[in-house]
Amino acid sequence: MPRDTRQWKPGWIFIPSKKYQVSWKITITDNDSVVHDVTDYVISMNIVKQSHTLNTARVTLSNPKGFFLNKFSGGEELDIYIEYDDVDPTTKIYVGKLDNIRFSIGGNGYTAEITSRTAPELKDKKIVISFVNALVSDAIKQIIDDNYDGLITYNNVVTTTERITASYNHQSGIDVIYDVLKRTNQKMYIDTNYDMHTFEKGTEVNINEQVNYNTNLISLTGYGVENTQIFNRIWVYGKIDGNIVLLDTQEDTDSQNQLWIKDEVITDSNLVTMEEVEDKAVSQLTNRIIANNSATLVTLGMPGIEAGQSLSVYVPYCGAFDEHMIAGITHNISGGGFTSNMNIEDKPTSILDLMKERIVVEEQLKPYENQNSMTGAYTVFFDEDPTKLTHNNTEEIESDGDGLLQLQSGQTSGVATANVIDTEDDVTQCEFRIKANDEQQLCTYEVSNDGGNNWDTVEPGYQNIHTFTTAGHLLMWRINMVGDVTHNPKFTSISVLYK
């Protein structure tokens, strides 16, 4: 008797749904609230759902004798219902608004193609918003309340413990929400009632749908780890104002020892404070140091799944067992049947980015911006609240919308000392950069890497690298301001780059 090579998994029984017949219904509700049932005209359709952007749908309709000409112009509501069995389906799997309707003639005769997005306002309306140490869940609610009230609800946004400090200028709401959620271990989708759901990765398990190679699996492609997507040293550059640089570097030495140093460089001019730059670097490193097993699946249609959820997958000879997270779904429906294409990952950790982010990745910087390969920056703009300085005969004022550091009225000398920051690793070298008027020639500059116990005089400019003789990771700097009848020094920002 030949040896049995089957692999048994106790306690796990897959009971497939009835897959012998699928029914669908597609309706379009016009701006006069008239519902048009276009089901009988459907040639094909696909629905795309991803956990970081809007759901979309594309429906191709037969258009005999131009039947759909001048019927729809955009903005109408599209509803798609799908169920198994020979029924009038009532389970809605997609809702959206019409973007376009385009007409063609070809192998299917005259056709009309409709494209649609769920809540397209979230993509098309740009927003300006800032958060300071806000809970991520509160930040998402503020985005909706301030910009999309009445369009989206957040009854299923769970309270987070993670916080965010960040600014966004004229960016789409859905991109901001996705970037905010990257500070957490959460995923998101918008349901057919326009309610937003957020949840910890791996916690929302779909128990009604499963994948099994003996039943509903059509194909699995490329199961394995994509190590090329791992980055273990992250360089984040924020606002760059002349020679003033906001910079933070975060790295994972365990990953570097296992593989090698893999750099990702990010520039984002919307990051305007050191706190925002550091927050971005930390969150990006968290998202980049782990790559999971991933694959593309094609199954018999699975209408009940949402992007971000997890479901059980069993394809033993490809190494795919247990729960996998759904990064993205494409439902394809036509006369040939109903299939679902899925991108899956094996563990509830960071997913690979599936779309181009708002940040510019691996952008090469101008040589003067960080010619000396410094790894961090202590940068202060003189309009920050609260101030980062201690003043002695100096002051910070606002002038023409900019913050200025200057001597107090009637004073010819003074000292502005920056608060200490803990850089964690010892600071061995630095460069001192200033942005000031042309009357600061009498001023001198000092730095300390041990919390102010020892001070070294430095010359400003990226070409003047200062090497510390002391050891320490408590970085400070100060300006000894001097003025006279011909010198009235005014500074708009200071940046100390270090490594």
C-alpha positions as CSV (number, residue, x, y, z in Angstrom):
1,M,0.0,0.0,0.0
2,P,1.6,3.4,-1.0
3,R,2.5,5.8,1.8
4,D,-0.2,8.4,2.6
5,T,1.4,11.8,2.0
6,R,-1.6,13.9,3.0
7,Q,-1.1,16.4,5.8
8,W,-3.8,16.6,8.5
9,K,-4.7,19.6,10.5
10,P,-6.9,18.6,13.5
11,G,-9.7,20.8,14.4
12,W,-10.0,22.8,11.1
13,I,-12.9,21.9,8.9
14,F,-13.6,23.9,5.8
15,I,-17.3,23.9,4.7
16,P,-17.6,25.8,1.4
17,S,-20.5,27.9,0.4
18,K,-22.7,26.9,-2.5
19,K,-20.8,27.9,-5.5
20,Y,-22.9,26.5,-8.3
21,Q,-24.8,29.7,-9.1
22,V,-24.2,33.4,-8.5
23,S,-26.7,36.2,-8.7
24,W,-26.0,39.9,-8.9
25,K,-27.9,43.1,-9.2
26,I,-26.6,46.5,-10.2
27,T,-28.5,49.7,-9.7
28,I,-27.8,53.4,-10.4
29,T,-29.6,56.1,-8.5
30,D,-29.7,59.3,-10.4
31,N,-29.8,62.8,-9.0
32,D,-33.6,62.8,-9.0
33,S,-33.5,59.7,-6.8
34,V,-34.8,57.5,-9.6
35,V,-33.3,54.0,-9.3
36,H,-32.2,52.4,-12.6
37,D,-31.7,48.6,-12.6
38,V,-29.0,47.9,-15.2
39,T,-28.5,44.3,-14.3
40,D,-29.6,42.9,-17.6
41,Y,-27.2,45.1,-19.5
42,V,-24.1,44.0,-17.6
43,I,-21.3,42.4,-19.7
44,S,-18.6,42.4,-17.0
45,M,-17.5,44.3,-13.9
46,N,-14.7,44.4,-11.4
47,I,-14.5,45.7,-7.9
48,V,-11.2,46.7,-6.3
49,K,-10.8,47.0,-2.5
50,Q,-7.6,47.9,-0.7
51,S,-7.0,48.8,2.9
52,H,-5.3,52.1,2.3
53,T,-7.3,53.8,-0.4
54,L,-10.8,54.1,-1.8
55,N,-12.8,51.1,-3.2
56,T,-13.4,51.4,-7.0
57,A,-15.7,49.6,-9.5
58,R,-15.7,49.3,-13.2
59,V,-18.9,48.1,-15.0
60,T,-19.2,47.4,-18.7
61,L,-22.8,47.6,-20.0
62,S,-24.3,46.7,-23.3
63,N,-25.5,49.9,-24.9
64,P,-27.9,48.9,-27.7
65,K,-28.7,51.7,-30.1
66,G,-27.1,54.2,-27.6
67,F,-29.5,53.3,-24.8
68,F,-27.3,54.9,-22.1
69,L,-26.4,58.1,-24.0
70,N,-27.3,61.1,-21.9
71,K,-28.7,59.0,-19.0
72,F,-25.9,59.6,-16.5
73,S,-23.4,62.4,-16.2
74,G,-21.5,61.6,-13.0
75,G,-22.2,61.8,-9.3
76,E,-25.0,59.2,-9.4
77,E,-24.9,56.4,-6.8
78,L,-23.8,52.9,-8.0
79,D,-24.9,49.9,-5.9
80,I,-23.7,46.3,-6.5
81,Y,-25.3,43.3,-4.8
82,I,-24.0,39.7,-5.1
83,E,-25.1,36.4,-3.5
84,Y,-24.8,32.8,-4.3
85,D,-27.9,30.9,-5.3
86,D,-30.7,31.8,-7.7
87,V,-32.1,34.7,-5.7
88,D,-32.8,38.4,-5.9
89,P,-29.6,39.5,-4.1
90,T,-29.8,41.9,-1.2
91,T,-26.2,41.7,0.1
92,K,-24.6,44.9,-1.0
93,I,-20.8,44.5,-1.6
94,Y,-20.1,47.9,-3.1
95,V,-21.4,51.4,-3.0
96,G,-19.9,54.4,-4.8
97,K,-20.4,57.4,-7.0
98,L,-20.1,57.5,-10.8
99,D,-16.9,59.2,-11.9
100,N,-17.2,58.6,-15.7
101,I,-19.3,56.9,-18.3
102,R,-17.6,56.3,-21.7
103,F,-18.9,54.8,-24.9
104,S,-17.3,52.3,-27.3
105,I,-18.0,49.9,-30.1
106,G,-16.1,46.6,-30.6
107,G,-16.4,42.9,-30.2
108,N,-19.3,43.3,-27.7
109,G,-21.1,45.8,-29.9
110,Y,-22.0,49.2,-28.5
111,T,-20.9,49.4,-24.9
112,A,-20.9,51.9,-22.0
113,E,-18.2,51.7,-19.4
114,I,-18.9,53.1,-15.9
115,T,-16.1,53.9,-13.4
116,S,-16.9,54.6,-9.8
117,R,-15.3,55.3,-6.4
118,T,-16.5,54.9,-2.8
119,A,-16.7,58.4,-1.3
120,P,-14.5,60.1,-4.0
121,E,-14.6,63.3,-1.9
122,L,-12.0,61.8,0.4
123,K,-9.6,61.7,-2.5
124,D,-10.6,64.8,-4.5
125,K,-11.0,67.3,-1.6
126,K,-7.6,68.4,-0.3
127,I,-7.3,69.3,3.4
128,V,-5.0,71.3,5.6
129,I,-4.7,69.9,9.1
130,S,-2.2,69.6,12.0
131,F,-2.0,67.3,15.1
132,V,0.1,67.8,18.2
133,N,0.4,64.7,20.3
134,A,-3.1,63.6,19.3
135,L,-4.5,60.1,19.7
136,V,-4.5,58.5,16.2
137,S,-8.2,57.7,16.6
138,D,-9.0,61.3,17.6
139,A,-7.0,62.5,14.6
140,I,-9.1,60.4,12.2
141,K,-12.3,61.7,13.7
142,Q,-11.1,65.3,13.5
143,I,-10.3,64.8,9.8
144,I,-13.8,63.6,9.2
145,D,-15.5,66.2,11.4
146,D,-13.6,69.1,10.0
147,N,-13.8,68.1,6.3
148,Y,-16.2,65.3,5.5
149,D,-19.0,65.7,8.1
150,G,-22.2,64.1,6.7
151,L,-20.3,62.0,4.2
152,I,-18.5,59.5,6.3
153,T,-19.2,58.3,9.8
154,Y,-16.8,56.7,12.3
155,N,-18.9,54.4,14.5
156,N,-16.3,51.6,14.1
157,V,-13.1,53.6,14.6
158,V,-11.5,52.0,17.6
159,T,-9.7,54.1,20.2
160,T,-5.9,53.9,20.0
161,T,-3.1,54.4,22.4
162,E,-0.7,55.6,19.7
163,R,-0.3,59.4,19.2
164,I,0.7,61.5,16.3
165,T,2.4,64.9,15.7
166,A,2.2,65.9,12.1
167,S,1.1,68.6,9.6
168,Y,-0.6,68.1,6.2
169,N,-1.0,70.8,3.6
170,H,-3.4,70.4,0.7
171,Q,-3.4,66.6,0.7
172,S,-6.3,64.3,0.1
173,G,-8.2,63.1,3.1
174,I,-7.8,59.4,2.4
175,D,-4.0,59.8,2.0
176,V,-3.8,61.7,5.3
177,I,-5.9,59.0,7.1
178,Y,-3.6,56.3,5.6
179,D,-0.5,58.1,6.8
180,V,-2.0,58.7,10.2
181,L,-2.8,55.0,10.6
182,K,0.8,54.0,9.7
183,R,1.7,55.2,13.2
184,T,-0.3,52.2,14.5
185,N,-0.8,48.5,13.8
186,Q,-4.3,49.2,12.3
187,K,-6.1,48.7,9.0
188,M,-9.1,50.5,7.6
189,Y,-12.0,50.1,5.3
190,I,-15.3,51.9,4.5
191,D,-18.4,49.8,4.5
192,T,-21.4,50.1,2.2
193,N,-23.1,52.4,4.7
194,Y,-20.2,54.8,4.4
195,D,-19.0,54.0,7.9
196,M,-15.2,53.8,8.5
197,H,-13.8,50.7,10.3
198,T,-10.4,50.6,11.9
199,F,-9.0,47.6,13.7
200,E,-5.7,46.0,14.8
201,K,-4.2,43.9,12.1
202,G,-5.1,40.3,12.6
203,T,-8.0,41.0,15.0
204,E,-10.8,41.1,12.4
205,V,-11.0,37.5,11.2
206,N,-13.6,36.6,8.5
207,I,-15.0,33.3,9.7
208,N,-17.5,33.0,6.8
209,E,-14.9,32.8,4.0
210,Q,-11.8,30.5,3.8
211,V,-9.4,29.4,1.1
212,N,-8.6,25.7,0.5
213,Y,-6.7,24.1,-2.3
214,N,-9.2,21.2,-2.5
215,T,-12.3,23.4,-2.9
216,N,-12.4,27.0,-3.9
217,L,-8.7,27.8,-4.8
218,I,-8.0,28.4,-8.5
219,S,-4.4,29.4,-8.2
220,L,-1.7,30.7,-5.9
221,T,1.3,32.6,-7.2
222,G,4.6,33.7,-5.6
223,Y,4.2,32.7,-2.0
224,G,7.3,33.8,-0.1
225,V,9.1,36.7,1.6
226,E,10.0,39.8,-0.4
227,N,13.2,40.8,1.2
228,T,13.8,43.6,-1.3
229,Q,11.0,45.5,0.5
230,I,12.9,45.6,3.8
231,F,14.6,48.8,4.8
232,N,16.5,48.9,8.1
233,R,17.9,52.5,8.1
234,I,15.5,55.3,7.5
235,W,16.6,58.9,6.7
236,V,13.8,61.5,7.0
237,Y,14.3,65.1,5.8
238,G,11.6,67.6,6.6
239,K,11.3,71.2,5.7
240,I,14.6,72.5,4.2
241,D,15.0,76.3,4.3
242,G,18.2,77.3,2.6
243,N,20.9,75.5,4.6
244,I,18.6,74.8,7.5
245,V,17.7,71.1,7.6
246,L,15.3,69.0,9.6
247,L,16.7,65.5,9.7
248,D,16.2,62.3,11.7
249,T,17.7,58.8,11.2
250,Q,16.3,55.6,12.7
251,E,17.8,52.2,12.2
252,D,17.5,48.5,13.3
253,T,20.9,46.9,13.9
254,D,19.4,43.4,14.3
255,S,18.0,43.6,10.8
256,Q,21.3,45.1,9.5
257,N,23.3,42.2,11.1
258,Q,20.9,39.6,9.6
259,L,20.9,41.1,6.1
260,W,23.0,44.3,5.5
261,I,22.3,48.0,5.6
262,K,19.3,48.9,3.5
263,D,18.6,52.6,3.2
264,E,15.4,54.4,2.5
265,V,15.6,58.2,2.2
266,I,12.4,60.2,2.6
267,T,11.9,63.9,1.9
268,D,8.6,65.5,3.1
269,S,8.4,69.3,3.2
270,N,5.2,69.1,5.2
271,L,7.3,68.0,8.2
272,V,8.1,71.3,9.8
273,T,9.3,70.4,13.4
274,M,11.8,68.0,14.8
275,E,9.0,66.1,16.5
276,E,7.2,65.5,13.2
277,V,10.4,64.3,11.5
278,E,11.3,61.9,14.3
279,D,7.7,60.6,14.4
280,K,7.8,59.9,10.7
281,A,11.2,58.2,10.9
282,V,10.1,55.9,13.8
283,S,6.8,54.9,12.1
284,Q,8.5,54.3,8.7
285,L,11.1,52.1,10.3
286,T,8.4,50.1,12.1
287,N,6.7,49.6,8.7
288,R,9.8,48.7,6.8
289,I,11.9,46.3,8.9
290,I,9.6,43.3,8.5
291,A,8.5,41.6,5.3
292,N,6.0,38.8,5.5
293,N,5.2,35.8,3.3
294,S,2.9,37.2,0.6
295,A,1.2,35.8,-2.5
296,T,-1.5,36.4,-5.0
297,L,-4.6,34.1,-4.9
298,V,-7.4,33.5,-7.3
299,T,-10.4,31.8,-5.9
300,L,-14.1,31.3,-6.7
301,G,-15.8,34.5,-5.8
302,M,-15.8,35.5,-2.2
303,P,-18.2,38.4,-1.8
304,G,-18.1,38.6,2.0
305,I,-14.5,39.7,2.4
306,E,-13.0,43.2,3.1
307,A,-9.5,44.5,2.7
308,G,-7.5,44.4,6.0
309,Q,-9.5,41.4,7.3
310,S,-7.8,38.0,7.9
311,L,-9.0,34.6,6.7
312,S,-7.8,31.1,6.9
313,V,-5.7,29.8,3.9
314,Y,-4.7,26.2,3.5
315,V,-2.3,25.4,0.6
316,P,0.1,23.0,2.3
317,Y,2.7,22.3,-0.5
318,C,3.2,26.0,-1.0
319,G,3.8,26.6,2.8
320,A,0.6,28.6,3.2
321,F,-1.2,27.7,6.5
322,D,-3.5,29.5,9.0
323,E,-4.7,33.0,9.0
324,H,-3.5,35.5,6.4
325,M,-4.3,39.2,6.0
326,I,-6.0,40.5,2.9
327,A,-4.0,43.4,1.6
328,G,-6.2,43.9,-1.5
329,I,-9.1,42.3,-3.4
330,T,-10.3,42.4,-7.0
331,H,-13.7,40.8,-7.7
332,N,-14.2,39.9,-11.3
333,I,-17.7,39.1,-12.6
334,S,-18.7,38.2,-16.1
335,G,-20.6,35.6,-18.1
336,G,-17.7,33.3,-17.4
337,G,-18.3,33.4,-13.6
338,F,-17.3,35.1,-10.4
339,T,-13.7,35.1,-9.2
340,S,-11.8,37.0,-6.5
341,N,-8.1,37.9,-6.8
342,M,-6.4,38.6,-3.5
343,N,-3.1,39.9,-2.3
344,I,-2.4,38.1,1.1
345,E,0.2,38.2,3.8
346,D,0.8,35.6,6.5
347,K,1.0,37.6,9.7
348,P,-0.7,40.7,11.1
349,T,2.4,43.0,10.8
350,S,3.2,45.8,8.4
351,I,2.0,45.3,4.8
352,L,4.1,46.2,1.8
353,D,3.1,49.5,0.3
354,L,0.8,48.9,-2.7
355,M,0.6,52.4,-4.0
356,K,2.9,55.4,-4.4
357,E,3.0,57.3,-1.1
358,R,2.8,61.0,-0.8
359,I,6.4,61.0,0.3
360,V,9.3,61.0,-2.3
361,V,11.3,57.8,-1.6
362,E,15.0,57.6,-2.2
363,E,15.1,61.1,-3.7
364,Q,18.7,62.3,-4.0
365,L,19.4,65.4,-2.1
366,K,21.5,68.4,-3.2
367,P,25.1,67.9,-2.0
368,Y,25.0,70.9,0.4
369,E,22.0,69.6,2.3
370,N,23.8,66.8,4.0
371,Q,27.2,66.6,2.4
372,N,28.9,65.3,5.6
373,S,26.4,62.4,6.1
374,M,25.1,63.6,9.5
375,T,22.4,61.4,11.0
376,G,20.3,63.8,13.0
377,A,19.5,67.5,13.3
378,Y,18.6,69.8,16.2
379,T,16.7,72.5,14.4
380,V,14.8,75.4,15.9
381,F,12.5,77.9,14.2
382,F,11.8,80.9,16.3
383,D,8.0,80.8,16.0
384,E,7.6,77.5,17.9
385,D,5.2,77.2,20.8
386,P,6.4,76.4,23.4
387,T,9.8,77.9,22.8
388,K,12.9,75.7,22.9
389,L,15.2,78.5,24.2
390,T,16.2,80.0,27.4
391,H,16.8,83.8,27.0
392,N,19.2,86.2,28.6
393,N,18.6,89.7,27.1
394,T,17.3,88.0,24.0
395,E,13.7,87.5,22.7
396,E,11.7,85.8,20.0
397,I,9.2,88.0,18.0
398,E,7.0,87.6,15.0
399,S,7.7,89.8,12.0
400,D,5.9,89.5,8.6
401,G,4.7,86.0,9.5
402,D,8.2,84.7,10.5
403,G,9.7,84.1,13.9
404,L,12.8,86.1,14.7
405,L,15.5,85.8,17.5
406,Q,17.0,89.1,18.4
407,L,18.4,91.1,21.3
408,Q,15.9,92.8,23.6
409,S,15.4,96.5,23.0
410,G,18.3,98.5,24.4
411,Q,20.6,95.5,24.8
412,T,24.0,95.1,23.1
413,S,24.7,91.5,24.2
414,G,22.7,88.5,25.2
415,V,22.7,84.7,25.2
416,A,20.0,82.4,23.7
417,T,20.5,78.8,24.9
418,A,18.7,75.8,23.4
419,N,17.1,73.2,25.6
420,V,19.0,69.9,25.9
421,I,17.9,67.0,23.8
422,D,18.9,63.3,24.3
423,T,20.2,61.9,21.1
424,E,20.5,58.4,22.6
425,D,23.8,57.7,20.8
426,D,26.9,59.7,21.6
427,V,27.4,62.8,19.5
428,T,31.0,62.9,18.1
429,Q,30.7,65.5,15.4
430,C,28.4,68.3,14.3
431,E,28.0,71.3,12.0
432,F,26.3,74.5,13.0
433,R,24.1,76.2,10.4
434,I,22.4,79.6,10.7
435,K,19.8,81.6,8.8
436,A,20.2,85.2,9.7
437,N,20.5,88.7,8.4
438,D,23.9,90.2,7.4
439,E,24.4,91.8,10.8
440,Q,25.4,88.8,12.9
441,Q,29.2,89.0,12.3
442,L,29.9,89.8,16.0
443,C,28.0,86.8,17.3
444,T,29.7,83.6,18.4
445,Y,28.3,80.0,18.6
446,E,28.9,77.2,21.0
447,V,27.8,73.5,21.3
448,S,27.8,70.9,24.1
449,N,27.3,67.2,23.9
450,D,27.2,66.6,27.7
451,G,24.3,68.7,28.8
452,G,26.2,72.0,29.2
453,N,29.1,70.8,31.4
454,N,31.5,71.6,28.6
455,W,31.1,74.1,25.7
456,D,33.0,74.2,22.5
457,T,33.1,77.2,20.1
458,V,32.1,76.4,16.5
459,E,32.1,78.2,13.2
460,P,28.9,78.2,11.2
461,G,28.7,76.5,7.8
462,Y,28.4,72.9,6.6
463,Q,32.1,73.0,5.6
464,N,33.1,73.5,9.3
465,I,32.8,70.1,10.9
466,H,33.4,70.2,14.7
467,T,34.7,67.1,16.5
468,F,33.9,66.8,20.2
469,T,36.7,65.9,22.6
470,T,34.1,64.9,25.2
471,A,31.7,61.9,25.2
472,G,28.0,62.4,25.5
473,H,24.5,62.3,24.0
474,L,22.9,65.4,25.7
475,L,23.1,68.0,22.9
476,M,22.7,71.7,23.4
477,W,23.8,74.9,21.6
478,R,23.8,78.6,22.3
479,I,24.3,81.9,20.5
480,N,26.3,84.7,22.1
481,M,24.6,87.6,20.5
482,V,26.5,90.9,20.2
483,G,25.2,94.1,18.6
484,D,26.3,97.8,18.2
485,V,25.2,100.8,16.2
486,T,26.0,99.0,12.9
487,H,25.0,95.5,13.9
488,N,21.5,94.4,14.8
489,P,21.6,90.6,14.5
490,K,18.4,88.7,13.7
491,F,18.1,85.0,13.3
492,T,15.1,83.0,11.7
493,S,16.4,79.5,12.4
494,I,19.3,77.4,13.6
495,S,20.2,73.9,12.7
496,V,22.8,71.7,14.3
497,L,23.4,68.6,12.3
498,Y,25.2,65.8,14.2
499,K,26.4,62.2,14.1
